[in-house]
């Protein structure tokens, strides 16, 4: 038994001695993301402008309400005039018929009904319901706080005009419905339960125009994401009565909040879109550099890691990008030299399967920064032959996404 334990111990020790300890260094890289659709280099200013087209609708609603109120007053006064004219006529007729009745003998009165004053309804003035007016915004403040084109100065002179026309809030009628939810009871148990909510669909279409200083339109269309409807759901309640009591008092507030939210969401989406297409956006990318954390036989990996750190620290800044490229190229040269030793099927090899995967990931990321996208894709493709861990799959996926994005942006700015 002791011999078996001793043998197992030495086998484990032997395996540990040849197993490479892969570690990762996280490096934050500051850089400027280039635009997908760059405008002329002569354009350095921008001017955001928001126009509320629906204000005309609000003014029309106000005018219609005033007209309806005025008509209701006129109709009421006319009806009141007719009422009193008829009332006076009925009163005279009543008095005359009453005088005639009083001149009858008691026997005649006994068989003749006493005249009655005709009844008539007093006119009631129709009430024109106050229109529920759509929320209005401080348009200048809305534009200045939500639209910022990175890399440009917000000045009107020779500016790129970013004009957004608010078409107005649209919603359907709020209706009560039921949902299935998991509810935690007082005893801590979670149960499936049917709850009651109010829901309605809503949207606010924003038309987007981007105009160059020379008057040429770069874009003139409705912002795509604003065309779709979003579903609002109220707080949920266990029964319809409690829901209705809540909704009677909360409805106006919730609809106002929804009007705020959809406009802000759309402006955020527009800001992201225009910066992706035209802006020079400061970005931070978290680069993961893998290396072999061993005391012996891997000094070249440590040198490559130091060169990579030095390169990534400055490669994203225009004034130091050349120096950063030199550092990173030194790291790449070391990694590629080590890759020539790759022997994935040999666990005793200095560059075994794990180290090979590490090198391929480091090289694919580095070549993206060196703008050699063909080489970067070549190393990513080689990784397809390996069974990667969850972490390694994440690193590979991140590099692939970054590669595709950078490839398009660099090509657009040549």
Helices and strands as residue ranges (DSSP letters): H 2-18, E 22-33, E 45-52, H 55-102, H 106-111, H 139-146, E 153-154, E 159-171, E 175-184, E 190-211, E 217-222, H 224-227, E 230-233, H 240-278, E 281-292, H 299-314, G 318-320, H 321-339, H 353-369, H 373-383, H 390-412
